[in-house]
Amino acid sequence: MIVPPAAACFGWSARAWARPWTQFVRSRPGMRFNTGLEIGAGPRSSLAPLMLAFTERVECSAFDAAQLPAIQALNARLLPPAQAARIAYTRQDVRAPQGRWDVIVLKSVLGGVHRVHDSRLMDVHATLARLAAQHLNPGGLLVTLDNGRTALEPLLARLGARRNGWRFFRREDFPPAEARFSFGVLGVASAATRLGALGARIDDALYLADRLLSPLARQHAVHLHVYRAAS
């Protein structure tokens, strides 16, 4: 079994996002599932290859079906053909997915679906509860990775960086979880998406600084939560 480096699957600010994921996987040695669903994959970021390490068959989905060929090509570059064949590609909407799975993974989905100008935290909680109750097999896991609201948020808002209404979460915004892993203070945006190779180096520098700052911070830039369906 060949598992690509976690950072290779996260797109932007990859090392910061990969750190909570790696902690989650290491906390559950021997974890195995038959079926899994990734909701919200994109042409630059898909966690389906990482899910293959503990899931026999993975459904990799996007809201926009037109993106699926690019997502499939992205994952094919990271995987041997036999492993790539264990991933199916479909269109799914997090608000009404079709089916049940043993594990469901969302990366940076909740903040976009439940933007601050047209939703409330109770809507976020309702989405999580519905996914766990209606779309997980008994005892299955729901894993969410979300953008966090750090102490830099007021400054970013004044600079106009949050005009699209994307929801950034405080740690207390989430319902109680079976497990939580958080990381980062400075990595609240990706320089690489704006500045290319130079921006990628800036992101790496911010990641190194965040390794020192994260243990001291109460609010973090990336949150991973694990919820379990009733057995």
N, CA, C and O of each residue as an XYZ file, in Angstrom:
924
protein
N       0.854     -1.193      0.000
C       0.000      0.000      0.000
C       0.884      1.236      0.000
O       1.665      1.451      0.927
N       0.757      2.051     -1.050
C       1.518      3.290     -1.163
C       0.610      4.445     -0.769
O      -0.419      4.673     -1.404
N       0.987      5.174      0.275
C       0.208      6.317      0.730
C       0.967      7.587      0.371
O       2.109      7.748      0.801
N       0.373      8.497     -0.405
C       1.084      9.738     -0.742
C       1.291     10.583      0.508
O       0.551     10.436      1.482
N       2.288     11.467      0.495
C       2.447     12.387      1.630
C       1.171     13.182      1.839
O       0.544     13.623      0.877
N       0.786     13.364      3.096
C      -0.480     14.034      3.380
C      -0.542     15.410      2.737
O      -1.582     15.796      2.203
N       0.555     16.153      2.779
C       0.547     17.517      2.241
C       0.280     17.549      0.739
O      -0.177     18.565      0.214
N       0.561     16.440      0.039
C       0.354     16.413     -1.404
C      -1.124     16.445     -1.777
O      -1.461     16.697     -2.934
N      -2.002     16.196     -0.824
C      -3.429     16.075     -1.111
C      -4.244     17.277     -0.658
O      -5.454     17.312     -0.881
N      -3.614     18.263     -0.026
C      -4.371     19.338      0.593
C      -4.392     20.632     -0.204
O      -5.064     21.577      0.209
N      -3.695     20.718     -1.315
C      -3.762     21.933     -2.120
C      -3.000     23.076     -1.487
O      -1.772     23.030     -1.418
N      -3.694     24.101     -1.024
C      -3.064     25.310     -0.491
C      -2.846     25.175      1.022
O      -3.548     24.423      1.698
N      -1.853     25.923      1.539
C      -1.465     25.829      2.962
C      -1.408     24.372      3.395
O      -1.886     24.007      4.469
N      -0.819     23.554      2.541
C      -0.963     22.105      2.656
C      -0.369     21.550      3.946
O      -0.964     20.674      4.574
N       0.790     22.049      4.344
C       1.427     21.470      5.538
C       0.619     21.772      6.791
O       0.548     20.943      7.697
N       0.010     22.953      6.850
C      -0.804     23.301      8.013
C      -2.059     22.433      8.081
O      -2.433     21.974      9.160
N      -2.710     22.206      6.947
C      -3.907     21.373      6.925
C      -3.574     19.901      7.164
O      -4.354     19.172      7.777
N      -2.418     19.474      6.679
C      -2.050     18.060      6.805
C      -1.721     17.665      8.242
O      -1.853     16.496      8.605
N      -1.301     18.614      9.052
C      -0.865     18.259     10.400
C      -1.996     17.672     11.257
O      -1.792     16.615     11.854
N      -3.183     18.304     11.347
C      -4.256     17.670     12.122
C      -4.679     16.325     11.539
O      -5.020     15.402     12.280
N      -4.656     16.215     10.211
C      -5.017     14.929      9.588
C      -4.049     13.835     10.022
O      -4.474     12.741     10.393
N      -2.765     14.121      9.978
C      -1.764     13.129     10.376
C      -1.943     12.744     11.838
O      -1.802     11.573     12.189
N      -2.251     13.706     12.690
C      -2.487     13.400     14.102
C      -3.712     12.506     14.272
O      -3.702     11.583     15.086
N      -4.758     12.777     13.509
C      -5.961     11.944     13.557
C      -5.649     10.506     13.169
O      -6.040      9.577     13.876
N      -4.953     10.312     12.061
C      -4.657      8.961     11.586
C      -3.747      8.222     12.568
O      -3.956      7.039     12.837
N      -2.749      8.908     13.098
C      -1.830      8.262     14.035
C      -2.507      7.898     15.352
O      -2.068      6.984     16.051
N      -3.582      8.618     15.689
C      -4.284      8.326     16.938
C      -5.139      7.068     16.853
O      -5.646      6.596     17.871
N      -5.307      6.513     15.638
C      -6.185      5.359     15.438
C      -5.485      4.281     14.625
O      -5.909      3.979     13.509
N      -4.418      3.693     15.165
C      -3.727      2.630     14.419
C      -4.666      1.447     14.208
O      -5.445      1.090     15.092
N      -4.581      0.854     13.040
C      -5.434     -0.284     12.733
C      -6.836      0.075     12.291
O      -7.655     -0.818     12.078
N      -7.140      1.366     12.147
C      -8.468      1.791     11.701
C      -8.747      1.245     10.306
O      -7.926      1.408      9.404
N      -9.917      0.588     10.116
C     -10.280      0.034      8.814
C     -11.769      0.225      8.561
O     -12.593      0.028      9.454
N     -12.104      0.614      7.323
C     -13.482      0.754      6.888
C     -13.650      0.105      5.519
O     -12.685     -0.048      4.770
N     -14.875     -0.272      5.204
C     -15.163     -0.807      3.874
C     -15.455      0.305      2.870
O     -14.920      0.307      1.761
N     -16.318      1.258      3.272
C     -16.746      2.287      2.324
C     -16.528      3.681      2.904
O     -16.724      3.904      4.099
N     -16.128      4.603      2.057
C     -15.920      5.975      2.487
C     -16.382      6.958      1.436
O     -16.457      6.633      0.251
N     -16.693      8.170      1.882
C     -17.102      9.253      0.992
C     -16.303     10.497      1.329
O     -16.226     10.897      2.490
N     -15.712     11.106      0.322
C     -15.157     12.454      0.463
C     -16.146     13.432     -0.169
O     -16.512     13.288     -1.336
N     -16.570     14.417      0.604
C     -17.467     15.462      0.110
C     -16.663     16.742     -0.089
O     -15.952     17.183      0.813
N     -16.779     17.332     -1.271
C     -16.166     18.634     -1.496
C     -14.756     18.602     -2.039
O     -13.992     19.536     -1.796
N     -14.382     17.565     -2.765
C     -13.067     17.549     -3.408
C     -13.013     18.628     -4.489
O     -14.043     19.071     -4.995
N     -11.794     19.040     -4.831
C     -11.621     20.059     -5.853
C     -10.418     19.760     -6.728
O      -9.645     18.856     -6.410
N     -10.235     20.488     -7.818
C      -9.127     20.225     -8.746
C      -7.745     20.371     -8.134
O      -6.766     19.880     -8.696
N      -7.647     21.051     -6.968
C      -6.345     21.222     -6.327
C      -6.231     20.459     -5.010
O      -5.152     20.408     -4.421
N      -7.322     19.871     -4.544
C      -7.303     19.257     -3.220
C      -8.294     18.108     -3.161
O      -9.485     18.293     -3.410
N      -7.793     16.907     -2.828
C      -8.661     15.752     -2.627
C      -8.016     14.840     -1.605
O      -6.837     14.503     -1.715
N      -8.794     14.439     -0.605
C      -8.293     13.564      0.454
C      -8.565     12.091      0.178
O      -8.180     11.234      0.974
N      -9.222     11.787     -0.935
C      -9.526     10.389     -1.251
C      -8.277      9.500     -1.261
O      -8.338      8.387     -0.737
N      -7.137      9.943     -1.838
C      -5.947      9.074     -1.784
C      -5.511      8.755     -0.357
O      -5.037      7.651     -0.092
N      -5.664      9.702      0.561
C      -5.295      9.451      1.951
C      -6.286      8.510      2.623
O      -5.902      7.721      3.487
N      -7.549      8.583      2.240
C      -8.555      7.702      2.813
C      -8.320      6.245      2.438
O      -8.737      5.348      3.171
N      -7.661      5.994      1.310
C      -7.389      4.618      0.894
C      -6.515      3.871      1.900
O      -6.498      2.640      1.912
N      -5.790      4.605      2.741
C      -4.935      3.958      3.736
C      -5.751      3.182      4.764
O      -5.241      2.254      5.391
N      -7.037      3.565      4.941
C      -7.849      2.868      5.934
C      -9.257      2.548      5.434
O     -10.108      2.127      6.219
N      -9.513      2.740      4.145
C     -10.830      2.481      3.574
C     -10.678      1.685      2.285
O      -9.879      2.048      1.422
N     -11.431      0.614      2.149
C     -11.281     -0.268      0.993
C     -11.744      0.399     -0.293
O     -11.062      0.311     -1.314
N     -12.890      1.062     -0.258
C     -13.443      1.723     -1.446
C     -13.874      3.135     -1.068
O     -14.556      3.333     -0.063
N     -13.474      4.116     -1.878
C     -13.757      5.517     -1.570
C     -14.534      6.140     -2.721
O     -14.184      5.967     -3.888
N     -15.582      6.859     -2.381
C     -16.324      7.673     -3.333
C     -15.865      9.111     -3.158
O     -16.038      9.705     -2.093
N     -15.289      9.655     -4.192
C     -14.764     11.026     -4.165
C     -15.767     11.909     -4.900
O     -16.030     11.706     -6.085
N     -16.326     12.891     -4.192
C     -17.405     13.676     -4.790
C     -17.090     15.168     -4.802
O     -16.310     15.678     -3.998
N     -17.728     15.835     -5.747
C     -17.680     17.292     -5.849
C     -19.090     17.796     -6.092
O     -19.923     17.073     -6.638
N     -19.363     19.025     -5.694
C     -20.672     19.610     -5.950
C     -20.856     19.891     -7.436
O     -21.951     19.725     -7.974
N     -19.779     20.317     -8.100
C     -19.797     20.622     -9.531
C     -19.240     19.418    -10.290
O     -18.038     19.158    -10.243
N     -20.097     18.692    -10.981
C     -19.659     17.489    -11.688
C     -18.611     17.797    -12.757
O     -17.821     16.922    -13.110
N     -18.590     19.021    -13.275
C     -17.610     19.374    -14.304
C     -16.182     19.325    -13.780
O     -15.242     19.249    -14.571
N     -15.999     19.366    -12.455
C     -14.664     19.326    -11.878
C     -14.123     17.899    -11.725
O     -12.930     17.718    -11.479
N     -14.968     16.908    -11.865
C     -14.559     15.535    -11.553
C     -13.402     15.027    -12.421
O     -12.513     14.372    -11.877
N     -13.356     15.286    -13.736
C     -12.198     14.821    -14.508
C     -10.866     15.375    -14.001
O      -9.872     14.652    -13.946
N     -10.847     16.653    -13.633
C      -9.600     17.243    -13.110
C      -9.236     16.639    -11.764
O      -8.057     16.416    -11.490
N     -10.223     16.371    -10.919
C      -9.958     15.748     -9.621
C      -9.413     14.338     -9.817
O      -8.466     13.932     -9.143
N     -10.005     13.605    -10.729
C      -9.537     12.246    -11.006
C      -8.105     12.262    -11.528
O      -7.298     11.416    -11.144
N      -7.784     13.213    -12.395
C      -6.412     13.315    -12.910
C      -5.438     13.674    -11.797
O      -4.326     13.149    -11.750
N      -5.852     14.570    -10.895
C      -5.010     14.940     -9.758
C      -4.666     13.713     -8.922
O      -3.505     13.502     -8.571
N      -5.666     12.910     -8.607
C      -5.435     11.741     -7.765
C      -4.657     10.653     -8.496
O      -3.861      9.938     -7.887
N      -4.884     10.528     -9.799
C      -4.169      9.501    -10.568
C      -2.667      9.749    -10.579
O      -1.882      8.806    -10.678
N      -2.265     11.007    -10.479
C      -0.831     11.315    -10.456
C      -0.177     10.876     -9.148
O       1.043     10.718     -9.093
N      -0.968     10.677     -8.097
C      -0.421     10.332     -6.784
C      -0.467      8.852     -6.476
O       0.150      8.405     -5.509
N      -1.196      8.068     -7.288
C      -1.487      6.687     -6.909
C      -1.108      5.711     -8.014
O      -1.196      6.050     -9.195
N      -0.680      4.484     -7.641
C      -0.548      3.424     -8.629
C      -1.921      3.080     -9.209
O      -2.928      3.294     -8.534
N      -1.999      2.559    -10.424
C      -3.306      2.292    -11.050
C      -4.231      1.414    -10.212
O      -5.436      1.662    -10.170
N      -3.692      0.393     -9.545
C      -4.539     -0.505     -8.768
C      -5.219      0.230     -7.615
O      -6.374     -0.052     -7.293
N      -4.512      1.166     -6.997
C      -5.107      1.936     -5.916
C      -6.067      2.992     -6.459
O      -7.133      3.222     -5.888
N      -5.689      3.626     -7.554
C      -6.572      4.629     -8.150
C      -7.909      4.017     -8.540
O      -8.930      4.704     -8.513
N      -7.922      2.740     -8.900
C      -9.157      2.069     -9.314
C     -10.122      1.864     -8.157
O     -11.293      1.555     -8.380
N      -9.650      2.030     -6.921
C     -10.530      1.878     -5.752
C     -11.316      3.146     -5.436
O     -12.092      3.176     -4.481
N     -11.115      4.203     -6.243
C     -11.831      5.466     -6.051
C     -12.860      5.637     -7.168
O     -12.519      5.555     -8.348
N     -14.109      5.874     -6.796
C     -15.159      6.228     -7.746
C     -15.442      7.722     -7.626
O     -15.240      8.310     -6.563
N     -15.909      8.334     -8.708
C     -16.113      9.784     -8.748
C     -17.581     10.092     -9.030
O     -18.154      9.619    -10.012
N     -18.177     10.897     -8.148
C     -19.600     11.207     -8.255
C     -19.856     12.661     -7.873
O     -18.988     13.341     -7.326
N     -21.051     13.111     -8.171
C     -21.504     14.409     -7.687
C     -22.344     14.186     -6.439
O     -23.282     13.389     -6.457
N     -22.012     14.893     -5.341
C     -22.794     14.847     -4.114
C     -22.902     16.261     -3.548
O     -21.992     17.076     -3.697
N     -24.017     16.529     -2.905
C     -24.261     17.794     -2.223
C     -24.284     17.508     -0.727
O     -25.057     16.662     -0.276
N     -23.451     18.196      0.052
C     -23.379     17.930      1.488
C     -24.731     18.122      2.170
O     -24.981     17.538      3.225
N     -25.595     18.929      1.580
C     -26.908     19.173      2.180
C     -27.883     18.033      1.943
O     -28.893     17.927      2.638
N     -27.590     17.167      0.957
C     -28.491     16.039      0.674
C     -27.732     14.941     -0.062
O     -28.080     14.624     -1.200
N     -26.703     14.348      0.552
C     -25.983     13.261     -0.117
C     -26.872     12.034     -0.283
O     -27.842     11.849      0.451
N     -26.528     11.209     -1.251
C     -27.316     10.013     -1.545
C     -26.503      8.783     -1.167
O     -25.520      8.463     -1.836
N     -26.908      8.074     -0.082
C     -26.235      6.844      0.303
C     -25.813      6.844      1.754
O     -26.044      7.801      2.494
N     -25.181      5.735      2.146
C     -24.609      5.564      3.481
C     -23.204      4.999      3.346
O     -22.915      4.227      2.432
N     -22.326      5.399      4.279
C     -20.931      4.982      4.231
C     -20.427      4.713      5.646
O     -21.078      5.061      6.631
N     -19.253      4.085      5.724
C     -18.635      3.834      7.030
C     -17.872      5.049      7.542
O     -17.757      5.248      8.751
N     -17.353      5.858      6.629
C     -16.626      7.072      7.018
C     -16.894      8.148      5.978
O     -16.865      7.883      4.776
N     -17.158      9.368      6.449
C     -17.359     10.526      5.574
C     -16.355     11.593      5.982
O     -16.192     11.871      7.170
N     -15.678     12.196      5.001
C     -14.664     13.226      5.250
C     -15.033     14.487      4.487
O     -15.347     14.436      3.298
N     -14.992     15.624      5.181
C     -15.218     16.936      4.575
C     -14.016     17.818      4.874
O     -13.575     17.899      6.020
N     -13.483     18.476      3.857
C     -12.421     19.460      4.073
C     -12.894     20.819      3.561
O     -13.229     20.974      2.387
N     -12.915     21.809      4.474
C     -13.239     23.189      4.113
C     -14.555     23.271      3.345
O     -14.655     23.946      2.320
N     -15.560     22.568      3.862
C     -16.884     22.537      3.236
C     -17.897     23.347      4.040
O     -18.639     24.148      3.471
N     -17.933     23.147      5.347
C     -18.973     23.756      6.176
C     -18.952     25.280      6.110
O     -20.007     25.914      6.087
N     -17.759     25.871      6.079
C     -17.661     27.326      6.056
C     -18.208     27.946      4.793
O     -18.719     29.065      4.822
N     -18.110     27.229      3.670
C     -18.634     27.732      2.417
C     -20.120     27.509      2.257
O     -20.822     28.354      1.702
N     -20.608     26.370      2.741
C     -22.035     26.065      2.635
C     -22.845     26.929      3.603
O     -23.946     27.377      3.283
N     -22.279     27.153      4.791
C     -22.991     27.913      5.823
C     -22.298     29.260      6.044
O     -21.694     29.492      7.091
N     -22.392     30.132      5.061
C     -21.753     31.444      5.148
C     -22.468     32.319      6.166
O     -23.648     32.126      6.458
N     -21.722     33.292      6.705
C     -22.242     34.043      7.850
C     -23.451     34.901      7.495
O     -24.260     35.205      8.371
N     -23.593     35.296      6.238
C     -24.684     36.196      5.885
C     -25.996     35.475      5.611
O     -27.031     36.129      5.489
N     -25.987     34.136      5.509
C     -27.242     33.457      5.197
C     -27.457     32.183      6.020
O     -28.263     31.334      5.638
N     -26.748     32.041      7.143
C     -26.936     30.858      7.976
C     -26.514     31.164      9.403
O     -25.929     32.208      9.691
N     -26.830     30.219     10.294
C     -26.487     30.339     11.705
C     -25.724     29.095     12.136
O     -25.697     28.092     11.423
N     -25.104     29.171     13.315
C     -24.368     28.007     13.809
C     -25.278     26.807     13.974
O     -24.840     25.673     13.781
N     -26.535     27.031     14.326
C     -27.447     25.914     14.484
C     -27.626     25.164     13.168
O     -27.909     23.966     13.176
N     -27.462     25.857     12.032
C     -27.544     25.183     10.737
C     -26.329     24.277     10.515
O     -26.449     23.188      9.955
N     -25.162     24.744     10.962
C     -23.962     23.916     10.888
C     -24.154     22.649     11.716
O     -23.867     21.546     11.250
N     -24.636     22.811     12.935
C     -24.850     21.668     13.821
C     -25.865     20.702     13.219
O     -25.711     19.486     13.328
N     -26.899     21.245     12.587
C     -27.910     20.393     11.987
C     -27.331     19.570     10.835
O     -27.679     18.401     10.669
N     -26.451     20.176     10.041
C     -25.813     19.443      8.951
C     -24.967     18.294      9.486
O     -25.021     17.184      8.956
N     -24.191     18.554     10.527
C     -23.373     17.504     11.120
C     -24.242     16.381     11.671
O     -23.956     15.204     11.453
N     -25.294     16.744     12.379
C     -26.176     15.730     12.969
C     -26.852     14.897     11.884
O     -26.985     13.681     12.021
N     -27.272     15.548     10.819
C     -27.949     14.825      9.730
C     -26.992     13.863      9.027
O     -27.366     12.730      8.723
N     -25.767     14.303      8.769
C     -24.800     13.420      8.123
C     -24.537     12.172      8.974
O     -24.501     11.054      8.460
N     -24.354     12.382     10.283
C     -24.055     11.252     11.165
C     -25.242     10.311     11.289
O     -25.063      9.093     11.300
N     -26.455     10.854     11.383
C     -27.629     10.024     11.628
C     -28.155      9.342     10.376
O     -28.631      8.209     10.441
N     -28.073     10.025      9.231
C     -28.735      9.529      8.031
C     -27.796      8.955      6.974
O     -28.245      8.257      6.065
N     -26.489      9.242      7.080
C     -25.598      8.846      5.994
C     -24.364      8.066      6.447
O     -23.498      7.748      5.632
N     -24.280      7.758      7.742
C     -23.224      6.882      8.243
C     -23.826      5.547      8.637
O     -24.932      5.485      9.174
N     -23.093      4.487      8.367
C     -23.468      3.182      8.891
C     -23.250      3.168     10.400
O     -22.469      3.973     10.906
N     -23.914      2.283     11.130
C     -23.762      2.255     12.595
C     -22.295      2.199     13.019
O     -21.519      1.380     12.527
N     -21.934      3.094     13.948
C     -20.560      3.154     14.436
C     -19.586      3.853     13.515
O     -18.394      3.911     13.816
N     -20.065      4.393     12.384
C     -19.184      5.046     11.419
C     -18.689      6.393     11.903
O     -19.174      6.924     12.903
N     -17.708      6.950     11.179
C     -17.072      8.204     11.569
C     -17.353      9.306     10.559
O     -17.334      9.083      9.349
N     -17.614     10.500     11.082
C     -17.674     11.732     10.299
C     -16.481     12.583     10.695
O     -16.324     12.926     11.866
N     -15.633     12.927      9.720
C     -14.414     13.700      9.970
C     -14.517     15.006      9.199
O     -14.674     14.999      7.978
N     -14.429     16.131      9.909
C     -14.515     17.430      9.256
C     -13.238     18.222      9.515
O     -12.718     18.232     10.631
N     -12.741     18.883      8.476
C     -11.635     19.832      8.595
C     -12.155     21.191      8.173
O     -12.724     21.340      7.092
N     -11.957     22.188      9.034
C     -12.580     23.489      8.809
C     -11.612     24.623      9.118
O     -10.684     24.477      9.913
N     -11.859     25.765      8.463
C     -11.073     26.972      8.711
C     -11.394     27.543     10.080
O     -12.562     27.673     10.446
N     -10.351     27.886     10.844
C     -10.540     28.420     12.175
C     -10.463     29.942     12.220
O      -9.853     30.586     11.366
N     -11.098     30.489     13.242
C     -11.108     31.936     13.472
C     -10.063     32.261     14.533
O     -10.289     32.005     15.715
N      -8.930     32.815     14.134
C      -7.844     33.105     15.054
C      -7.905     34.559     15.516
O      -8.809     35.304     15.138
N      -6.940     34.947     16.329
C      -6.875     36.322     16.829
C      -6.622     37.326     15.711
O      -6.812     38.525     15.917
N      -6.200     36.871     14.536
C      -5.965     37.773     13.411
C      -7.241     38.140     12.671
O      -7.218     39.010     11.801
N      -8.345     37.500     12.997
C      -9.570     37.681     12.218
C     -10.059     39.130     12.170
O     -10.439     39.579     11.088
N     -10.074     39.895     13.271
C     -10.519     41.300     13.166
C      -9.681     42.119     12.187
O     -10.222     42.949     11.457
N      -8.374     41.896     12.165
C      -7.520     42.610     11.224
C      -7.837     42.221      9.788
O      -7.921     43.086      8.916
N      -8.013     40.930      9.533
C      -8.317     40.469      8.181
C      -9.653     41.017      7.701
O      -9.803     41.360      6.528
N     -10.624     41.099      8.607
C     -11.928     41.652      8.238
C     -11.806     43.122      7.849
O     -12.437     43.560      6.888
N     -10.996     43.891      8.588
C     -10.819     45.308      8.256
C     -10.125     45.487      6.914
O     -10.350     46.482      6.224
N      -9.286     44.532      6.544
C      -8.588     44.597      5.266
C      -9.449     44.106      4.109
O      -9.032     44.157      2.952
N     -10.645     43.633      4.425
C     -11.567     43.194      3.369
C     -11.373     41.777      2.907
O     -11.868     41.400      1.845
N     -10.653     40.970      3.688
C     -10.337     39.605      3.249
C     -11.478     38.623      3.466
O     -11.369     37.468      3.056
N     -12.569     39.046      4.099
C     -13.663     38.121      4.409
C     -14.978     38.570      3.775
O     -16.052     38.295      4.310
N     -14.898     39.249      2.653
C     -16.099     39.822      2.052
C     -17.042     38.768      1.484
O     -18.227     39.047      1.296
N     -16.550     37.574      1.207
C     -17.430     36.554      0.631
C     -18.288     35.862      1.681
O     -19.096     34.998      1.339
N     -18.130     36.224      2.953
C     -18.982     35.662      3.986
C     -18.613     34.268      4.444
O     -19.360     33.657      5.208
N     -17.479     33.748      3.997
C     -17.055     32.404      4.416
C     -16.991     32.353      5.943
O     -16.487     33.272      6.588
N     -17.507     31.270      6.502
C     -17.545     31.151      7.964
C     -16.226     30.566      8.476
O     -15.783     29.506      8.034
N     -15.618     31.282      9.412
C     -14.418     30.822     10.099
C     -14.813     30.504     11.546
O     -15.464     31.309     12.213
N     -14.414     29.330     12.015
C     -14.958     28.797     13.253
C     -14.031     28.977     14.450
O     -12.817     28.804     14.342
N     -14.620     29.327     15.588
C     -13.942     29.210     16.868
C     -14.062     27.764     17.361
O     -14.944     27.026     16.922
N     -13.185     27.371     18.260
C     -13.232     25.994     18.731
C     -14.553     25.680     19.423
O     -15.030     24.547     19.361
N     -15.154     26.679     20.087
C     -16.409     26.448     20.806
C     -17.634     26.466     19.895
O     -18.748     26.239     20.367
N     -17.452     26.730     18.599
C     -18.580     26.739     17.676
C     -19.068     25.342     17.318
O     -20.176     25.183     16.807
N     -18.256     24.338     17.579
C     -18.600     22.983     17.171
C     -19.295     22.221     18.302
O     -19.017     22.462     19.477
N     -20.189     21.311     17.951
C     -20.761     20.449     18.985
C     -19.688     19.514     19.538
O     -18.664     19.299     18.888
N     -19.911     18.950     20.739
C     -18.918     18.043     21.323
C     -18.563     16.909     20.363
O     -19.435     16.310     19.734
N     -17.277     16.631     20.267
C     -16.782     15.633     19.317
C     -16.074     14.498     20.060
O     -15.646     14.650     21.205
N     -15.966     13.367     19.378
C     -15.207     12.256     19.945
C     -13.724     12.598     20.038
O     -13.034     12.164     20.960
N     -13.246     13.374     19.083
C     -11.841     13.801     19.092
C     -11.718     15.099     18.317
O     -12.509     15.378     17.416
N     -10.709     15.896     18.679
C     -10.446     17.160     17.982
C      -8.944     17.365     17.893
O      -8.212     17.113     18.851
N      -8.490     17.827     16.726
C      -7.087     18.176     16.517
C      -7.070     19.541     15.822
O      -7.773     19.745     14.833
N      -6.267     20.471     16.342
C      -6.228     21.827     15.796
C      -4.782     22.265     15.601
O      -3.865     21.766     16.255
N      -4.603     23.215     14.679
C      -3.238     23.678     14.405
C      -3.284     25.064     13.762
O      -4.221     25.410     13.042
N      -2.234     25.849     14.048
C      -1.978     27.078     13.315
C      -2.579     28.323     13.924
O      -3.644     28.281     14.539
N      -1.883     29.430     13.746
C      -2.339     30.757     14.142
C      -2.183     31.726     12.958
O      -3.097     32.489     12.646
N      -1.029     31.685     12.316
C      -0.723     32.604     11.217
C      -1.228     32.105      9.871
O      -1.446     32.910      8.965
N      -1.417     30.824      9.720
C      -1.790     30.248      8.429
C      -3.270     30.366      8.142
O      -3.950     29.356      7.959
N      -3.779     31.590      8.099
C      -5.209     31.818      7.914
C      -5.570     32.043      6.443
O      -6.746     32.204      6.117
N      -4.587     32.058      5.565
C      -4.828     32.215      4.129
C      -3.617     31.662      3.395
O      -2.558     31.462      3.990
N      -3.777     31.420      2.120
C      -2.695     30.853      1.333
C      -2.017     31.912      0.485
O      -2.642     32.507     -0.394
N      -0.745     32.147      0.745
C       0.019     33.069     -0.101
C       0.308     32.450     -1.463
O       0.444     33.166     -2.455
N       0.401     31.126     -1.517
C       0.742     30.452     -2.775
C      -0.320     30.676     -3.843
O       0.011     30.743     -5.027
N      -1.585     30.795     -3.454
C      -2.637     30.998     -4.445
C      -2.541     32.371     -5.096
O      -3.109     32.582     -6.168
N      -1.835     33.305     -4.472
C      -1.718     34.659     -5.012
C      -0.330     34.946     -5.578
O      -0.192     35.712     -6.532
N       0.702     34.328     -4.988
C       2.083     34.676     -5.348
C       2.881     33.508     -5.921
O       4.085     33.637     -6.142
N       2.238     32.384     -6.163
C       2.923     31.259     -6.790
C       4.029     30.682     -5.922
O       3.840     30.456     -4.727
N       5.201     30.444     -6.539
C       6.309     29.804     -5.838
C       6.790     30.635     -4.651
O       7.128     30.080     -3.606
N       6.825     31.949     -4.802
C       7.207     32.815     -3.688
C       6.199     32.662     -2.547
O       6.584     32.572     -1.381
N       4.936     32.634     -2.880
C       3.916     32.468     -1.861
C       4.017     31.138     -1.151
O       3.747     31.053      0.047
N       4.406     30.086     -1.879
C       4.579     28.771     -1.259
C       5.676     28.811     -0.208
O       5.568     28.161      0.832
N       6.731     29.571     -0.475
C       7.809     29.707      0.519
C       7.317     30.487      1.738
O       7.700     30.195      2.870
N       6.457     31.491      1.490
C       5.877     32.233      2.611
C       5.006     31.302      3.455
O       5.067     31.335      4.684
N       4.197     30.474      2.793
C       3.362     29.512      3.516
C       4.211     28.576      4.366
O       3.852     28.259      5.500
N       5.341     28.134      3.814
C       6.221     27.240      4.578
C       6.785     27.945      5.805
O       6.883     27.344      6.875
N       7.157     29.224      5.656
C       7.680     29.984      6.794
C       6.607     30.163      7.866
O       6.891     30.053      9.059
N       5.385     30.437      7.440
C       4.285     30.579      8.395
C       4.021     29.261      9.120
O       3.707     29.248     10.310
N       4.152     28.161      8.394
C       3.959     26.844      9.017
C       4.986     26.604     10.116
O       4.645     26.127     11.198
N       6.232     26.932      9.839
C       7.278     26.740     10.848
C       7.016     27.607     12.077
O       7.217     27.165     13.208
N       6.565     28.845     11.852
C       6.228     29.708     12.984
C       5.042     29.136     13.761
O       5.006     29.196     14.990
N       4.082     28.584     13.035
C       2.893     28.036     13.693
C       3.218     26.801     14.542
O       2.519     26.520     15.515
N       4.245     26.084     14.190
C       4.637     24.938     15.033
C       5.043     25.410     16.427
O       4.875     24.685     17.407
N       5.577     26.622     16.510
C       5.938     27.185     17.813
C       4.742     27.834     18.497
O       4.603     27.749     19.717
N       3.874     28.483     17.717
C       2.776     29.249     18.296
C       1.565     28.394     18.673
O       0.847     28.720     19.618
N       1.338     27.322     17.951
C       0.112     26.544     18.156
C      -0.083     26.063     19.588
O      -1.193     26.173     20.108
N       0.959     25.528     20.258
C       0.730     25.071     21.632
C       0.341     26.187     22.595
O      -0.206     25.919     23.664
N       0.619     27.439     22.225
C       0.336     28.572     23.106
C      -1.026     29.198     22.833
O      -1.510     29.999     23.634
N      -1.646     28.844     21.718
C      -2.867     29.520     21.287
C      -4.110     28.754     21.722
O      -4.095     27.529     21.846
N      -5.185     29.504     21.950
C      -6.469     28.877     22.251
C      -7.291     28.683     20.975
O      -8.009     27.691     20.844
N      -7.187     29.621     20.042
C      -7.893     29.515     18.771
C      -6.892     29.189     17.662
O      -5.775     29.707     17.649
N      -7.303     28.328     16.736
C      -6.387     27.849     15.705
C      -6.968     28.040     14.306
O      -8.169     28.251     14.135
N      -6.087     27.962     13.316
C      -6.473     28.213     11.928
C      -7.113     27.014     11.252
O      -7.839     27.176     10.272
N      -6.859     25.821     11.753
C      -7.432     24.602     11.184
C      -7.967     23.741     12.326
O      -7.282     23.505     13.321
N      -9.209     23.277     12.159
C      -9.823     22.381     13.139
C     -10.207     21.073     12.459
O     -10.798     21.085     11.379
N      -9.876     19.952     13.079
C     -10.374     18.646     12.656
C     -11.210     18.069     13.786
O     -10.750     17.992     14.925
N     -12.437     17.663     13.475
C     -13.321     17.053     14.457
C     -13.756     15.673     13.983
O     -13.929     15.436     12.788
N     -13.925     14.784     14.925
C     -14.373     13.411     14.654
C     -15.674     13.176     15.404
O     -15.747     13.346     16.621
N     -16.718     12.777     14.647
C     -18.011     12.434     15.222
C     -18.333     10.986     14.875
O     -17.992     10.519     13.789
N     -18.981     10.280     15.782
C     -19.299      8.869     15.566
C     -20.810      8.666     15.541
O     -21.540      9.199     16.376
N     -21.260      7.882     14.562
C     -22.674      7.521     14.490
C     -23.005      6.509     15.575
O     -22.144      5.735     15.992
N     -24.225      6.515     16.023
C     -24.663      5.536     17.021
C     -24.519      4.121     16.478
O     -24.760      3.876     15.296
N     -24.131      3.203     17.331
C     -23.958      1.803     16.920
C     -25.309      1.101     16.823
O     -25.367     -0.083     16.491
